[in-house]
Every structure is written in C-alpha cells, then in structure tokens.
Amino acid sequence: MIPSEGLLHRIQWDPGYAGAAIEVGYLDRVGRRIARVPFERIRLVRGHHFSFEAMEDDGTLHQVPFHRVREVWCNGRLIWERAAEAR
C-alpha cells in the first residue's frame, strides 16, 4: 500500500485528481477523533518529510505528522485507509 505521504503528494500533482473533492482524515489526539480537512486547506511543505500543515475551520494552522493520517476521501468515497494497528 502507498504511504499517506506518497498519496498526498500524488493528489497534489496528478491531474487526474484536479477538481475532485478530497478530504484527509487524521487522528486528533486532543479531541480523540478523526478530524477531516479538505485538501485545499492542507499545505505540503517542501523539505518537511514527516508532517504537513493543516488549517482548521477557525483558521488555526498546525503541523500534522503523516503517521496520524487515518483515511483519505475522494468525492465522498474512501480511497485510502491506514491498516488497523495491533494492540
């Protein structure tokens, strides 16, 4: 399976995703839930290999490590999901 970082970079540059409604679901440790953010509010920063920047509804910007990405949605359809972690 492609890692979350690879998929997000592909979505950024692949013309096949142009115009698609992409949402990224990541683990919000404070709220203990999956937070979904539209791809338009994500910034992949060159040289940042471990995280991306996400803007929340209230305009706050924060770093999200790629390992906290749990799911990616395209036009309302789940296209990527992190495998369940063993406990």
Backbone as a printed PyTorch tensor [residue, N CA C, xyz], in Angstrom:
tensor([[[  0.8480,  -1.1770,   0.0000],
         [  0.0000,   0.0000,   0.0000],
         [  0.8940,   1.2410,   0.0000]],

        [[  0.4610,   2.2700,  -0.7090],
         [  1.1910,   3.5270,  -0.7670],
         [  1.1050,   4.2270,   0.5860]],

        [[  2.2120,   4.8080,   1.0680],
         [  2.1500,   5.5500,   2.3300],
         [  1.3260,   6.8360,   2.1720]],

        [[  0.8150,   7.3490,   3.2730],
         [ -0.0190,   8.5540,   3.2250],
         [  0.7270,   9.7210,   2.5890]],

        [[  1.9780,   9.8890,   2.8980],
         [  2.7700,  10.9870,   2.3250],
         [  2.8060,  10.8820,   0.8020]],

        [[  3.0370,   9.6820,   0.2940],
         [  3.0780,   9.4740,  -1.1490],
         [  1.7480,   9.7710,  -1.8130]],

        [[  0.6560,   9.3460,  -1.1810],
         [ -0.6660,   9.5970,  -1.7430],
         [ -0.9800,  11.0910,  -1.7730]],

        [[ -0.6810,  11.8010,  -0.6900],
         [ -0.9750,  13.2350,  -0.6540],
         [ -0.1740,  13.9930,  -1.7050]],

        [[  1.0840,  13.6130,  -1.9040],
         [  1.8880,  14.2550,  -2.9460],
         [  1.3410,  13.9200,  -4.3320]],

        [[  0.8800,  12.7040,  -4.5100],
         [  0.2920,  12.3320,  -5.8010],
         [ -0.9640,  13.1520,  -6.0740]],

        [[ -1.8210,  13.2910,  -5.0640],
         [ -3.0370,  14.0900,  -5.2190],
         [ -2.6670,  15.5290,  -5.5920]],

        [[ -1.6130,  16.0400,  -4.9940],
         [ -1.1780,  17.4070,  -5.2540],
         [ -0.7860,  17.6180,  -6.7180]],

        [[ -0.1420,  16.6290,  -7.3380],
         [  0.4270,  16.8190,  -8.6660],
         [ -0.2730,  16.0600,  -9.7910]],

        [[ -1.0740,  15.0640,  -9.4970],
         [ -1.7040,  14.2400, -10.5280],
         [ -2.9380,  14.9580, -11.0870]],

        [[ -2.9410,  15.2760, -12.4080],
         [ -4.0920,  15.9720, -12.9850],
         [ -5.3880,  15.1680, -12.8960]],

        [[ -5.3030,  13.8710, -12.6710],
         [ -6.4960,  13.0480, -12.5230],
         [ -7.3130,  13.4090, -11.2870]],

        [[ -6.6860,  14.0660, -10.3210],
         [ -7.3920,  14.4830,  -9.1060],
         [ -7.8750,  15.9310,  -9.1780]],

        [[ -7.5600,  16.6300, -10.2590],
         [ -7.9610,  18.0430, -10.3930],
         [ -9.4850,  18.1510, -10.3310]],

        [[ -9.9550,  19.0390,  -9.4930],
         [-11.4000,  19.2570,  -9.3650],
         [-12.1080,  18.2790,  -8.4480]],

        [[-11.4070,  17.2580,  -7.9680],
         [-12.0340,  16.2920,  -7.0600],
         [-12.1280,  16.8860,  -5.6560]],

        [[-13.1530,  16.4850,  -4.9260],
         [-13.3190,  16.9000,  -3.5280],
         [-12.5740,  15.8990,  -2.6580]],

        [[-11.3710,  16.2720,  -2.2410],
         [-10.5210,  15.4000,  -1.4370],
         [-10.5870,  15.8630,   0.0150]],

        [[-10.7250,  14.9150,   0.9260],
         [-10.6520,  15.1920,   2.3620],
         [ -9.6630,  14.2250,   2.9950]],

        [[ -8.8950,  14.7500,   3.9340],
         [ -7.9100,  13.9470,   4.6500],
         [ -8.3690,  13.8300,   6.0970]],

        [[ -8.4940,  12.6000,   6.5740],
         [ -8.8840,  12.3500,   7.9580],
         [ -7.6630,  11.9670,   8.7670]],

        [[ -7.4000,  12.7240,   9.8250],
         [ -6.2420,  12.4280,  10.6680],
         [ -6.6710,  12.3410,  12.1270]],

        [[ -5.8720,  11.6490,  12.9080],
         [ -6.1690,  11.4670,  14.3200],
         [ -5.9160,  12.7610,  15.0740]],

        [[ -6.9780,  13.3050,  15.6560],
         [ -6.8950,  14.4820,  16.5150],
         [ -6.7460,  13.9480,  17.9330]],

        [[ -5.5300,  14.0170,  18.4400],
         [ -5.2650,  13.4300,  19.7630],
         [ -5.9870,  14.1600,  20.8810]],

        [[ -6.1900,  15.4630,  20.7420],
         [ -6.8640,  16.2250,  21.7920],
         [ -8.3480,  15.8630,  21.8310]],

        [[ -8.9950,  15.8770,  20.6590],
         [-10.4180,  15.5680,  20.5900],
         [-10.7080,  14.0810,  20.5600]],

        [[ -9.6570,  13.2630,  20.4440],
         [ -9.7910,  11.8060,  20.3780],
         [-10.8000,  11.3750,  19.3090]],

        [[-10.5910,  11.9280,  18.1070],
         [-11.4820,  11.6280,  16.9930],
         [-10.7000,  11.7540,  15.6920]],

        [[-11.3340,  11.3810,  14.6030],
         [-10.7630,  11.5970,  13.2860],
         [-11.2630,  12.9490,  12.7880]],

        [[-10.3540,  13.8770,  12.5780],
         [-10.6890,  15.1950,  12.0400],
         [-10.5190,  15.1420,  10.5290]],

        [[-11.5140,  15.6250,   9.7960],
         [-11.4440,  15.6400,   8.3310],
         [-11.2450,  17.0700,   7.8500]],

        [[-10.2360,  17.2280,   6.9900],
         [ -9.8830,  18.5420,   6.4630],
         [ -9.8740,  18.4740,   4.9420]],

        [[-10.5080,  19.4400,   4.2670],
         [-10.4340,  19.4670,   2.8070],
         [ -8.9880,  19.6470,   2.3440]],

        [[ -8.6500,  18.9890,   1.2540],
         [ -7.2790,  19.0420,   0.7480],
         [ -6.8380,  20.4760,   0.4620]],

        [[ -7.7610,  21.3530,   0.1110],
         [ -7.4150,  22.7480,  -0.1680],
         [ -6.8530,  23.4610,   1.0540]],

        [[ -7.1280,  22.9220,   2.2430],
         [ -6.6260,  23.5500,   3.4740],
         [ -5.4020,  22.8280,   4.0280]],

        [[ -4.7680,  22.0230,   3.1780],
         [ -3.5370,  21.3250,   3.5510],
         [ -2.3960,  21.9060,   2.7470]],

        [[ -1.2680,  22.0830,   3.4030],
         [ -0.0820,  22.5720,   2.7130],
         [  1.0530,  21.5790,   2.9240]],

        [[  1.5240,  21.0380,   1.8010],
         [  2.6750,  20.1380,   1.8350],
         [  3.9040,  20.9970,   1.6070]],

        [[  4.7410,  21.0980,   2.6190],
         [  5.8900,  21.9960,   2.5870],
         [  7.1250,  21.2350,   2.1070]],

        [[  7.7690,  21.7740,   1.0820],
         [  8.9940,  21.1510,   0.5640],
         [ 10.0150,  21.0400,   1.6920]],

        [[ 10.5930,  19.8640,   1.8210],
         [ 11.5870,  19.6190,   2.8550],
         [ 11.0170,  19.0740,   4.1570]],

        [[  9.6970,  19.1320,   4.3070],
         [  9.0640,  18.5660,   5.5070],
         [  8.6430,  17.1400,   5.1560]],

        [[  9.4200,  16.1730,   5.5620],
         [  9.1710,  14.7830,   5.1840],
         [  8.3410,  14.0150,   6.2080]],

        [[  8.0300,  14.6580,   7.3300],
         [  7.3360,  13.9390,   8.3930],
         [  5.9640,  14.5170,   8.7210]],

        [[  5.6340,  15.6890,   8.1540],
         [  4.3580,  16.3140,   8.5020],
         [  3.8900,  17.2560,   7.3940]],

        [[  2.6290,  17.6800,   7.5360],
         [  2.0610,  18.6960,   6.6620],
         [  1.3680,  19.7260,   7.5410]],

        [[  1.0140,  20.8630,   6.9620],
         [  0.2950,  21.8830,   7.7030],
         [ -1.1910,  21.7880,   7.3510]],

        [[ -2.0330,  21.8920,   8.3540],
         [ -3.4830,  21.8460,   8.1550],
         [ -4.1070,  23.0800,   8.7910]],

        [[ -5.0780,  23.6750,   8.0800],
         [ -5.8050,  24.8230,   8.6090],
         [ -7.1890,  24.3540,   9.0450]],

        [[ -7.5110,  24.6080,  10.2850],
         [ -8.8050,  24.2230,  10.8430],
         [ -9.8750,  25.2430,  10.4610]],

        [[-11.1230,  24.9420,  10.7870],
         [-12.2450,  25.8270,  10.4800],
         [-12.0630,  27.2260,  11.0720]],

        [[-11.4280,  27.2990,  12.2370],
         [-11.2530,  28.5970,  12.8960],
         [-10.0140,  29.3540,  12.3990]],

        [[ -9.3030,  28.7980,  11.4060],
         [ -8.1450,  29.4720,  10.8300],
         [ -6.8140,  29.1180,  11.4740]],

        [[ -6.8470,  28.3310,  12.5540],
         [ -5.5870,  27.9440,  13.1740],
         [ -4.8440,  26.9790,  12.2610]],

        [[ -3.5360,  27.1290,  12.2440],
         [ -2.6630,  26.3150,  11.4060],
         [ -1.7730,  25.4880,  12.3120]],

        [[ -1.6730,  24.1960,  12.0320],
         [ -0.8020,  23.3660,  12.8530],
         [ -0.1920,  22.2380,  12.0240]],

        [[  0.8580,  21.6510,  12.5610],
         [  1.5640,  20.5510,  11.9220],
         [  0.8780,  19.2320,  12.2580]],

        [[  0.6970,  18.4000,  11.2390],
         [  0.1220,  17.0750,  11.4380],
         [  1.1250,  16.0570,  10.9060]],

        [[  1.6410,  15.1800,  11.7590],
         [  2.5530,  14.1440,  11.2800],
         [  1.8310,  13.1940,  10.3230]],

        [[  2.5320,  12.7660,   9.2770],
         [  1.9280,  11.8560,   8.3070],
         [  1.4400,  10.5670,   8.9610]],

        [[  2.0880,  10.1310,  10.0490],
         [  1.6650,   8.8670,  10.6630],
         [  0.3030,   8.9710,  11.3560]],

        [[ -0.2190,  10.2060,  11.5210],
         [ -1.5520,  10.3660,  12.1140],
         [ -2.6670,  10.3760,  11.0720]],

        [[ -2.3200,  10.3560,   9.7800],
         [ -3.3470,  10.2760,   8.7420],
         [ -3.9830,   8.8930,   8.8170]],

        [[ -5.3020,   8.8440,   8.8850],
         [ -6.0250,   7.5790,   9.0150],
         [ -6.8370,   7.2310,   7.7840]],

        [[ -7.2840,   8.2550,   7.0190],
         [ -8.1120,   7.9830,   5.8560],
         [ -8.0500,   9.1540,   4.8790]],

        [[ -8.3050,   8.8360,   3.6080],
         [ -8.3830,   9.8550,   2.5600],
         [ -9.6420,   9.5730,   1.7480]],

        [[-10.4310,  10.6050,   1.5230],
         [-11.7060,  10.5120,   0.8120],
         [-11.6240,  11.2960,  -0.4840]],

        [[-12.2010,  10.7740,  -1.5530],
         [-12.2760,  11.4540,  -2.8470],
         [-13.7260,  11.4290,  -3.3080]],

        [[-14.3250,  12.6160,  -3.4280],
         [-15.7310,  12.7340,  -3.8450],
         [-16.6570,  11.8660,  -2.9860]],

        [[-16.4030,  11.8690,  -1.6660],
         [-17.2500,  11.1440,  -0.7360],
         [-16.9820,   9.6500,  -0.6350]],

        [[-15.9670,   9.1630,  -1.3510],
         [-15.6410,   7.7360,  -1.3360],
         [-14.2780,   7.5240,  -0.6710]],

        [[-14.2070,   6.5840,   0.2460],
         [-12.9490,   6.2670,   0.9190],
         [-11.9990,   5.6200,  -0.0820]],

        [[-10.8220,   6.2470,  -0.3180],
         [ -9.8630,   5.6920,  -1.2790],
         [ -8.5840,   5.1880,  -0.6080]],

        [[ -8.3840,   5.5310,   0.6730],
         [ -7.1870,   5.0760,   1.3820],
         [ -7.5150,   5.0410,   2.8540]],

        [[ -7.0450,   3.9850,   3.5220],
         [ -7.2500,   3.8610,   4.9760],
         [ -6.0370,   3.1690,   5.5650]],

        [[ -5.5510,   3.7140,   6.6610],
         [ -4.4130,   3.1000,   7.3480],
         [ -4.8610,   1.7800,   7.9650]],

        [[ -4.0290,   0.7760,   7.8100],
         [ -4.3370,  -0.5340,   8.3920],
         [ -4.4760,  -0.3920,   9.9090]],

        [[ -5.3850,  -1.1550,  10.4700],
         [ -5.5920,  -1.1310,  11.9280],
         [ -4.3120,  -1.5590,  12.6190]],

        [[ -4.0020,  -0.8630,  13.6960],
         [ -2.7950,  -1.1700,  14.4690],
         [ -3.0830,  -2.2860,  15.4530]],

        [[ -2.1360,  -3.1870,  15.5750],
         [ -2.2680,  -4.2860,  16.5370],
         [ -2.0990,  -3.7370,  17.9500]],

        [[ -2.8120,  -4.3050,  18.8820],
         [ -2.6950,  -3.8620,  20.2710],
         [ -2.0970,  -4.9460,  21.1070]]])
